[in-house]
Amino acid sequence: MPGYRNLIMSRKAAMVIAALATLLYIYHLLLYPTNPVSDLHQSSTSNLTSPFQNSTRIEDCSLPYVSMNNGGRLGNKICQYMSLALLRSVFGIRVGILKNMNNYLRKIFPKLSLPVEDPKCFHGTPSRDNFSALYRNLSVRNSASGRNLVDSKLHPYLLSESVYIYNYPCPWNLLLPLRDQLRQELVFHDAILNKAKMHLNHAVKSLLNNATKNITIITVHVRRTDYLNYIKVNYKLKPLKKTYFQRAFKFFRNRVASPVFAVSSDDPEWCKNNIMDKDVVFVGTKDPVLDMALLSLGDHHVITYGTYGFVSAFLGAGIIVYPDNKDRPVFPCLNSTILQSISRN
């Protein structure tokens, strides 16, 4: 029965290959726990209203769930919300935002869709975990389950117990495929957006003497003050010099018609003394919500550090330019035309 033996051998070989592939995948996840390059992630994040979200299981109060810390300031809170939306979209698990997070964010974004955690449906005492560890564990479980079709009714529920994420996640590379969908949900309140548009238009017109036809607006967020010591202590990084901004501005001057760089910063004096030019205008206010809405209006964006600048650009359109640090790459696994790195030195 040589044919039968060959069939057995081919099946054994296939099983060995499959096992090796699974081990390599898990090894890769351990090295890069936030790697966005996977079939599941690409297919399920292509549409925020995935089959998982239409499933009754994400509303089943008997199933475990994930809730999130509500710490930090505006940028942190929005990143926490988006991270929960990411977990639901990718893995089809129940999530709930804390009541105080909902109260804070809904005043800014009236179209929020994630359910608010309440004792009736979100009961029990969750275990504590950080976002990266949870994402890695869910990815490994998903791989081990062998699920290929995200709309299959046979896939297992990947969460074995309820989890409270205690840290401040903002996984840029994982969130990026959800950008268009999250922009439809995180829409600023009309009053905020209208005020931001009026402020930006006034600033640009004052720079160009009302000649605003065919311009391309590049919003620029410059984070300094408290962050200078933070990056020094935690990442051994020195403050960004004006050369970074000169390179970032040149990147756009060489690519778009009539660019205007609209700058917002917690250190306006440094900006006015270092990066102002004939096509640069300072537009920042002392209102972080208004400034974020204003920064999101750009056709493209230049950012520095921190969740605030990232979220401001993420909620906008176009390219996001960020400072590259070769010793500590921000996106070791991500190849995207949306994100463009510029040398910080």
C-alpha angles and dihedrals in degrees: 000000000000092000091054091048090050090051091051091048092048090050091049090048091050091050091050092048091048091050092049091048091052092049091049091049092051090046089052091050091052090053095042109022093176098046108146095194103102133113092238094051095046094047099042097042093050087086125024090210092065124166087264092062091049089052120104088225094079086060096043105116092202094065125088117261143193124238128182142227113255097208134130130033134301098299092047093049094051091047090051091052092048091048090057090048088051093053092050094047097045102038104022095234130145116262134179134189122221117257094243091051090052092048091050099044099039091064086061102031112032095183100067113147107185113106121251115244111249131168093245095065103011102053136153131046111291122217117244123248140150122249099247093051092048093047091049093049093048090049092052092048090049091051092047091050090061092224112166104163114063091200094053114125090210099065116116123245102255100206114083097182138011115272134201112205107216103183134072107262123189106160099185095185094050094045096049096080087055094051099108093045096046091047088060090054101037095059115154120242111269093244091054095045094047091050091049092050092050092049093048094046092050092050094047093047091050089054096047100034090246093307096127101142117131095357124149114220117216112188116210126199116195113192114194132128106069093015096062093072092038095059091043094054098037104032105018089237128148122223117278113263126218089259090074091056092044090055092044091050091047089052090061097035087060094049113035136050119254099346120201117193113214109196130202123178147156086232106050094165092059090049093049091049097044117024108026117121140155090282097039125090130178111232104164124129132187092256111093094197093050091046092051091051090047093049091050090060094071123112087224135001145224116201138177120193139328137048094275095064093042094050091047090056095038091057090052131066135256133025125350115210116199136174114269121221110190093195092055110025114202096209110029093165104031125099108183135154089209094064118059123181123214123195110260095204 
